[in-house]
Each structure stands twice: as C-alpha cells, then as structure tokens.
Amino acid sequence: MILLNDDQRFDWLRLIRSENIGPASFYTLINRYGGAKAALAALPALSARGGMKRKIKIAPEGEIKAELETARKIGARFIALGEADYPDLLRHIHGAPPLICIKGDLTLVKKPALAVVGARNASAIGLKLARSMAAGVAEAGYAIISGLARGIDTAAHYAALDSGTIAVMAGGLDIIYPPENKSLYESIGERGLLVSEMGLGFKPRARDFPRRNRIVSGLASGTLVIEAAKRSGSLITARLAREQNREVFAVPGSPADPRATGTNALIKQGAALTCSASDILDVLAPINGDLFMQPPAHLEESKPETITISPEPEASTRSRIIDLLGTAPVGMDEIIRLSGEPPSTVQTVLLELELAGRLEYHGRQMVSLVS
C-alpha cells in the first residue's frame, strides 16, 4: 500500500490528465521513473521519439488546482490505486483507473457488490424485475452498482437507495447525466457513493460510456443484465465482466422483443439464466472474497536515487519493433518474441508510440498502430 502526500497526488492527477496518457502508460511511467513528477518531465522527449511532431500537451498546473478546489467544494476527494481506500475489486481489473474521484459513503466499496445494467428504454416488466432483483440482493448485504442511466440503471439505484448503491459516472463527478436524474444523483451523493475517473467539469461523450462500463463491472463480483439489444452498452459491460473473471447473469425475454436479443444471446454464451435474486445469491455467496487469479497492478512512488532507468532504445531497434506493428491488433508477447528484444525495450517503444498518439490498445495485451 502507498499513501500519497498532497504534492504527489497533484502530480498524479496532472499526469493522468495529460495528453495520450491512459492507465497502461500511466503505470509504465510511474514504475519506470519512480514518480509522477519525473514522468511529467520525461513526456516531451518520449513523445518526440515516438513520432509526435509537436510538443505534447501536459495538463496545466492551474487546471489541476482548479479541479482539486472543485472537488473540495462539492465534498469529493481523489483516491489513488495502491491506497488503502481504493476499492479492492477494482484494483484487480486490467486498466484500473490510477485515480478515482468519489463522493459519499466509501464503506460501500467494502461490501460485496452486484452491477445491474440494461436497456434505457426498458419495458414495464423489465423495470419491475430490476427493482425486485436489486432490492433482494441489496437486502442480503450487497451494494448495487450501476451507471445512473435511464431505464434499468435508474430502477436498480432507487431499489437499493436504503441499502447502499454506487453510481459510476461517465463524465465528471459534478456533471449530472442524464439531467432528469438530478434528484437520484443527489440522493446517491448523500446516502450512497458517486464514482468517476473523469475530470471534474467533463461532459460525457458517446465513447466515454464503454470506458465507464469497465468500472461498473470492475467494482462488482457479478453483473446482471436485464433487457439489452443486440448492440448495446449493457453487452459491453457483460463482456468486460467476463474479461475481469466476474460472473454474468442474464434475464431471459421473449424472442419477439428486440430488448431480449442481447440477454438471450448471453445465456447461450454461458451467462447464468436468472429469474430471481436468489439465483444470483446462490452463485455469488460462495465465491465472494476468492475472485482473483492474478495480483493487482503495482505502483510505487520511489526516491529518485533508487530508480534505474533503462537506456533509450537504438534507432535500429525502434524501427524493427515498429515494423512488426500494423493496423491489425497483435499481442505484445508476439512482438517481444519476433523482435528478440527484452520486454522492457519493447515496452519503452510502445510507450513512446502511445504518447505520440500512434498506438492503440485493444485489451488482452493486444496493440496496433492507429490507422
């Protein structure tokens, strides 16, 4: 475990808010340079070697000061991965947020949890099932997690308000979306827990919701899907839950209802057919506390004199590694094998490309050049 001081937390926030920095590059930079301050100083040279033709945009100090002040005013705070208050389940997922902004009852992340997701245009029966199942699981001592969206999310949150519910925001913690859930948002902030990895004041875009969904599933032991069309964000959440080694539950529906297409498909793919809260509890109760096969990501703020930085790869080495990449995803292990270079060297080149905006991650250690 670590405990950041105010200066370190400031630097961590500034690093994750800088251009082209995602969780993977953040972890690599922190562990390579021993801290966020040294990593920030290294960004211009790294991005230039990766092929960026202009100076990389580093988050201005004034913006970070303003974000921290906004958090203070609304009663929110930032927790870093590795700190004791960081949610145990979330720290184990691939791409865990380096920092999360939270407001409310943090003790809820210590409870076993179920994520409940589904259609925004939910049917009356879908809403009824969401309320009854969320309430039944919550009464058994579970926190109910969802994304504050219309439909199933809203029904699940309301059903668990008294027992404990967590809303994961796609935008900044101070941005209420959708606006009609203002009352629910305020109730969760007072009686439950609000969570976001995005900057305060940030308005969510369409592409931010799938990113949010990995946190929804990552905070929970299992994910319940109630009504989901063939292509929907709920199915993305179910896929992410599987990748995180979490349980997936699905409520079956009529083949004639497009909102049941996704849930029926999930059942065919192995999701637990679910008709009541007891179906969920029967599966989750025996496994809580014994979910993980791999350790969480490791981060450490170290003293500068203890850090040994690997040398910059030679130009010929960098070119050989880049030549192995294309617009089709390829595994990092394959690049290491074909290049014959040490993993640290390959990781350095990939980091440079990512900072230059030329590399894309696809999960499961797959990468490609940006087309």
C-alpha positions as CSV (number, residue, x, y, z in Angstrom):
1,M,0.0,0.0,0.0
2,I,1.0,3.6,-0.6
3,L,-0.1,6.9,0.8
4,L,0.4,9.9,-1.4
5,N,1.1,13.3,0.0
6,D,-0.6,16.4,-1.4
7,D,2.2,17.1,-3.9
8,Q,2.3,13.6,-5.2
9,R,-1.5,13.5,-5.6
10,F,-1.3,16.7,-7.5
11,D,1.4,15.3,-9.8
12,W,-0.6,12.0,-10.3
13,L,-3.6,13.9,-11.3
14,R,-1.7,16.2,-13.6
15,L,-0.1,13.1,-15.3
16,I,-3.3,11.2,-15.9
17,R,-4.9,14.4,-17.3
18,S,-2.1,14.9,-19.8
19,E,-2.4,14.1,-23.5
20,N,-2.4,10.5,-24.6
21,I,-2.0,9.2,-21.0
22,G,-4.2,6.2,-20.2
23,P,-3.9,3.7,-17.3
24,A,-1.4,1.5,-19.1
25,S,1.0,4.3,-20.0
26,F,0.5,5.9,-16.5
27,Y,1.6,2.7,-14.8
28,T,4.6,2.2,-17.1
29,L,5.7,5.8,-16.5
30,I,5.3,5.7,-12.7
31,N,7.2,2.5,-12.4
32,R,9.9,3.5,-14.9
33,Y,10.6,6.9,-13.4
34,G,9.7,6.3,-9.8
35,G,7.0,9.0,-9.6
36,A,4.7,11.3,-11.5
37,K,6.9,14.4,-11.3
38,A,9.8,12.7,-13.0
39,A,7.4,11.1,-15.5
40,L,5.9,14.5,-16.4
41,A,9.4,15.8,-17.1
42,A,10.1,12.9,-19.4
43,L,6.9,13.2,-21.6
44,P,8.2,15.7,-24.2
45,A,11.3,13.6,-25.1
46,L,9.4,10.3,-25.1
47,S,6.6,11.6,-27.3
48,A,9.1,13.1,-29.7
49,R,10.9,9.8,-30.1
50,G,7.5,8.2,-30.8
51,G,7.0,10.5,-33.7
52,M,4.9,13.4,-32.4
53,K,5.7,16.5,-34.5
54,R,4.6,19.0,-31.9
55,K,5.0,19.4,-28.1
56,I,2.8,17.0,-26.1
57,K,0.1,18.8,-24.1
58,I,0.8,18.4,-20.4
59,A,-2.1,19.3,-18.1
60,P,-1.5,22.9,-16.8
61,E,-1.0,23.3,-13.1
62,G,-3.8,25.8,-12.9
63,E,-6.3,23.4,-14.2
64,I,-5.3,20.8,-11.7
65,K,-5.5,23.3,-8.8
66,A,-9.0,24.3,-10.0
67,E,-10.1,20.6,-10.2
68,L,-8.9,19.9,-6.7
69,E,-10.7,23.0,-5.4
70,T,-13.9,22.0,-7.2
71,A,-13.6,18.6,-5.5
72,R,-13.2,20.2,-2.1
73,K,-16.2,22.4,-2.7
74,I,-18.6,19.6,-3.6
75,G,-17.3,17.3,-0.8
76,A,-15.4,14.9,-3.1
77,R,-11.9,13.6,-3.0
78,F,-9.4,11.6,-5.1
79,I,-8.1,8.1,-4.2
80,A,-5.1,6.6,-5.9
81,L,-4.6,3.0,-6.8
82,G,-2.5,1.5,-4.1
83,E,-4.0,3.5,-1.3
84,A,-6.0,1.7,1.4
85,D,-9.3,3.2,0.5
86,Y,-9.1,2.2,-3.2
87,P,-11.8,-0.4,-3.9
88,D,-10.3,-3.9,-3.6
89,L,-12.3,-5.4,-6.6
90,L,-11.5,-2.5,-8.9
91,R,-7.7,-2.7,-8.3
92,H,-7.6,-6.1,-9.9
93,I,-9.0,-5.2,-13.3
94,H,-7.0,-4.6,-16.5
95,G,-6.7,-0.8,-16.9
96,A,-7.8,0.1,-13.4
97,P,-8.1,3.9,-13.0
98,P,-5.0,5.3,-11.4
99,L,-7.2,7.8,-9.6
100,I,-10.9,7.9,-8.9
101,C,-12.9,10.8,-7.6
102,I,-15.5,9.8,-5.0
103,K,-18.3,11.4,-3.0
104,G,-20.4,9.7,-0.4
105,D,-20.2,6.6,1.7
106,L,-16.9,4.9,0.9
107,T,-17.7,2.0,3.2
108,L,-19.9,0.7,0.4
109,V,-16.9,-0.5,-1.6
110,K,-16.1,-2.9,1.2
111,K,-19.4,-4.7,0.7
112,P,-19.9,-7.5,-1.8
113,A,-21.5,-6.0,-4.9
114,L,-23.6,-6.7,-7.9
115,A,-23.7,-4.5,-11.0
116,V,-27.1,-4.1,-12.6
117,V,-27.4,-2.8,-16.2
118,G,-29.9,-2.9,-19.0
119,A,-32.0,-1.0,-21.6
120,R,-32.6,2.7,-21.3
121,N,-36.0,2.2,-23.0
122,A,-36.8,-0.6,-20.6
123,S,-40.3,-2.3,-20.6
124,A,-42.6,-2.2,-17.6
125,I,-41.7,-5.8,-16.7
126,G,-38.0,-5.1,-17.1
127,L,-38.2,-2.2,-14.7
128,K,-40.2,-4.3,-12.2
129,L,-37.6,-7.1,-12.4
130,A,-34.8,-4.6,-12.0
131,R,-36.4,-3.2,-8.8
132,S,-37.2,-6.6,-7.3
133,M,-33.9,-8.3,-8.0
134,A,-31.8,-5.2,-7.0
135,A,-33.8,-4.9,-3.7
136,G,-33.5,-8.6,-3.0
137,V,-29.7,-8.7,-3.5
138,A,-29.3,-5.5,-1.6
139,E,-31.2,-6.8,1.4
140,A,-28.8,-9.7,1.5
141,G,-26.0,-7.2,2.2
142,Y,-24.8,-6.4,-1.3
143,A,-24.1,-2.9,-2.8
144,I,-25.9,-2.3,-6.1
145,I,-23.8,-0.7,-8.8
146,S,-25.0,0.9,-12.0
147,G,-24.3,3.9,-14.3
148,L,-27.2,6.3,-13.4
149,A,-28.6,5.9,-16.9
150,R,-32.3,6.0,-17.8
151,G,-34.3,2.8,-17.5
152,I,-32.8,-0.3,-15.8
153,D,-30.0,1.7,-14.1
154,T,-32.4,4.1,-12.5
155,A,-34.7,1.4,-11.3
156,A,-31.8,-0.5,-9.7
157,H,-30.4,2.6,-8.0
158,Y,-33.8,3.5,-6.5
159,A,-34.4,0.0,-5.3
160,A,-31.1,0.0,-3.3
161,L,-31.0,3.5,-2.0
162,D,-31.7,2.5,1.6
163,S,-29.3,-0.5,1.5
164,G,-26.5,1.1,-0.5
165,T,-26.0,1.9,-4.1
166,I,-23.0,3.1,-6.2
167,A,-23.3,5.2,-9.3
168,V,-20.4,5.3,-11.7
169,M,-20.4,8.5,-13.9
170,A,-19.2,8.7,-17.5
171,G,-18.4,12.3,-17.1
172,G,-17.1,14.4,-14.2
173,L,-18.5,13.8,-10.8
174,D,-20.1,17.2,-10.9
175,I,-21.9,16.7,-14.2
176,I,-25.4,15.2,-13.9
177,Y,-26.2,12.9,-16.8
178,P,-28.9,12.4,-17.7
179,P,-30.3,15.7,-16.3
180,E,-33.6,14.2,-15.3
181,N,-31.8,12.0,-12.7
182,K,-30.7,15.1,-10.7
183,S,-32.8,14.0,-7.7
184,L,-31.4,10.5,-7.8
185,Y,-27.9,11.8,-8.2
186,E,-28.2,14.0,-5.1
187,S,-29.7,11.1,-3.1
188,I,-26.8,8.8,-4.0
189,G,-24.3,11.5,-3.1
190,E,-25.9,11.8,0.3
191,R,-26.7,8.2,1.1
192,G,-24.7,6.1,-1.4
193,L,-21.5,6.7,-3.4
194,L,-20.7,8.5,-6.6
195,V,-17.6,7.4,-8.5
196,S,-15.8,8.8,-11.6
197,E,-12.3,8.7,-13.2
198,M,-13.0,11.6,-15.5
199,G,-12.1,15.2,-14.8
200,L,-14.5,17.4,-12.8
201,G,-16.5,19.5,-15.3
202,F,-16.0,17.0,-18.1
203,K,-19.2,16.4,-20.1
204,P,-19.5,12.7,-21.2
205,R,-19.3,11.8,-24.9
206,A,-20.6,8.6,-26.5
207,R,-17.1,7.0,-26.4
208,D,-16.8,7.6,-22.7
209,F,-19.6,5.3,-21.7
210,P,-17.9,2.0,-22.6
211,R,-14.8,3.2,-20.7
212,R,-17.1,3.9,-17.7
213,N,-18.6,0.4,-18.0
214,R,-15.3,-1.4,-17.1
215,I,-15.5,0.4,-13.7
216,V,-19.2,-0.6,-13.3
217,S,-18.3,-4.3,-13.8
218,G,-15.0,-4.0,-12.1
219,L,-16.5,-2.8,-8.8
220,A,-18.7,-5.9,-8.6
221,S,-18.5,-9.6,-8.1
222,G,-21.0,-10.1,-10.9
223,T,-23.1,-8.2,-13.5
224,L,-26.8,-8.7,-14.0
225,V,-28.2,-7.7,-17.5
226,I,-31.9,-7.0,-17.8
227,E,-33.0,-6.3,-21.4
228,A,-30.3,-5.5,-23.8
229,A,-30.5,-5.0,-27.6
230,K,-28.1,-6.8,-29.9
231,R,-25.6,-4.0,-29.9
232,S,-25.8,-2.1,-26.6
233,G,-23.6,-0.8,-23.8
234,S,-25.0,-3.4,-21.5
235,L,-23.5,-6.2,-23.6
236,I,-20.1,-4.3,-23.5
237,T,-20.4,-4.3,-19.7
238,A,-21.1,-8.1,-19.7
239,R,-18.1,-8.7,-22.0
240,L,-15.9,-6.7,-19.7
241,A,-17.2,-8.6,-16.6
242,R,-16.2,-11.9,-18.3
243,E,-12.7,-10.5,-19.1
244,Q,-12.4,-9.5,-15.4
245,N,-13.3,-13.0,-14.3
246,R,-16.6,-11.9,-12.8
247,E,-19.9,-13.7,-13.0
248,V,-22.5,-12.7,-15.6
249,F,-26.3,-13.1,-15.1
250,A,-29.0,-12.5,-17.7
251,V,-32.7,-12.4,-17.5
252,P,-34.3,-14.2,-20.5
253,G,-37.0,-12.5,-22.6
254,S,-39.4,-13.0,-25.4
255,P,-37.7,-13.7,-28.8
256,A,-40.1,-11.2,-30.3
257,D,-38.8,-8.3,-28.2
258,P,-35.6,-6.7,-29.6
259,R,-34.6,-5.8,-26.0
260,A,-34.3,-9.5,-25.2
261,T,-31.9,-10.3,-28.1
262,G,-28.8,-9.5,-26.2
263,T,-29.8,-11.2,-22.9
264,N,-30.9,-14.3,-24.7
265,A,-27.6,-14.4,-26.5
266,L,-25.7,-14.0,-23.3
267,I,-27.5,-17.1,-21.9
268,K,-26.5,-19.1,-24.9
269,Q,-22.9,-18.0,-24.3
270,G,-22.9,-19.2,-20.7
271,A,-24.4,-16.4,-18.6
272,A,-26.4,-17.7,-15.7
273,L,-30.1,-17.7,-16.6
274,T,-31.7,-15.5,-13.9
275,C,-35.3,-15.2,-12.7
276,S,-34.9,-14.0,-9.1
277,A,-32.5,-12.5,-6.6
278,S,-31.9,-16.0,-5.1
279,D,-30.5,-17.2,-8.5
280,I,-27.8,-14.5,-8.1
281,L,-27.1,-15.0,-4.4
282,D,-26.7,-18.8,-4.9
283,V,-23.8,-18.1,-7.3
284,L,-22.1,-15.2,-5.6
285,A,-22.3,-16.2,-2.0
286,P,-19.7,-19.0,-2.2
287,I,-17.2,-17.0,-4.3
288,N,-17.0,-13.6,-2.6
289,G,-13.6,-12.9,-1.3
290,D,-12.0,-15.5,-3.6
291,L,-12.3,-13.9,-7.0
292,F,-8.8,-13.4,-8.3
293,M,-6.1,-15.4,-10.0
294,Q,-3.7,-12.5,-10.6
295,P,-2.2,-9.8,-8.3
296,P,-3.4,-6.2,-8.8
297,A,-1.3,-3.6,-10.7
298,H,1.7,-2.5,-8.7
299,L,2.6,1.2,-8.4
300,E,5.2,2.8,-6.2
301,E,6.4,6.3,-5.6
302,S,10.2,5.9,-5.1
303,K,13.0,8.1,-4.2
304,P,14.8,9.4,-7.3
305,E,18.2,8.0,-6.2
306,T,16.7,4.5,-6.1
307,I,15.5,4.5,-9.7
308,T,17.5,2.9,-12.5
309,I,16.1,4.0,-15.9
310,S,16.7,1.6,-18.8
311,P,18.7,3.1,-21.7
312,E,16.9,4.6,-24.7
313,P,16.5,2.0,-27.5
314,E,18.7,2.5,-30.5
315,A,17.1,3.8,-33.7
316,S,17.5,0.4,-35.5
317,T,15.9,-1.4,-32.6
318,R,13.0,1.1,-32.5
319,S,12.5,0.7,-36.3
320,R,12.5,-3.1,-36.1
321,I,9.8,-3.1,-33.4
322,I,7.6,-0.5,-35.2
323,D,7.9,-2.6,-38.4
324,L,6.3,-5.5,-36.6
325,L,3.2,-3.4,-35.9
326,G,0.3,-2.7,-38.2
327,T,-3.3,-1.6,-38.1
328,A,-4.4,-5.1,-37.1
329,P,-4.0,-5.9,-33.4
330,V,-1.1,-8.1,-32.4
331,G,-0.1,-9.4,-29.0
332,M,2.7,-7.8,-27.1
333,D,4.2,-11.2,-26.4
334,E,4.4,-11.8,-30.1
335,I,6.2,-8.5,-30.7
336,I,8.8,-9.4,-28.0
337,R,9.3,-12.9,-29.5
338,L,9.7,-11.7,-33.1
339,S,11.9,-8.7,-32.2
340,G,14.2,-10.7,-29.9
341,E,14.3,-7.6,-27.7
342,P,13.8,-7.6,-23.9
343,P,10.3,-6.8,-22.7
344,S,11.5,-3.6,-21.2
345,T,12.8,-2.4,-24.5
346,V,9.6,-3.3,-26.4
347,Q,7.5,-1.6,-23.6
348,T,9.6,1.6,-24.0
349,V,9.0,1.8,-27.7
350,L,5.3,1.1,-27.3
351,L,5.1,3.8,-24.6
352,E,6.7,6.3,-27.0
353,L,4.3,5.5,-29.7
354,E,1.3,5.8,-27.4
355,L,2.4,9.2,-26.1
356,A,2.7,10.3,-29.7
357,G,-0.8,9.2,-30.4
358,R,0.3,6.4,-32.8
359,L,-0.6,3.3,-30.8
360,E,-3.9,1.8,-29.7
361,Y,-4.6,-0.8,-27.0
362,H,-7.3,-3.4,-27.6
363,G,-7.3,-5.3,-24.3
364,R,-5.7,-8.7,-23.5
365,Q,-2.3,-7.2,-24.3
366,M,-3.2,-6.5,-27.9
367,V,-1.9,-3.4,-29.7
368,S,-2.0,-1.8,-33.1
369,L,-0.9,1.3,-34.9
370,V,-3.5,4.0,-35.3
371,S,-4.8,3.9,-38.9
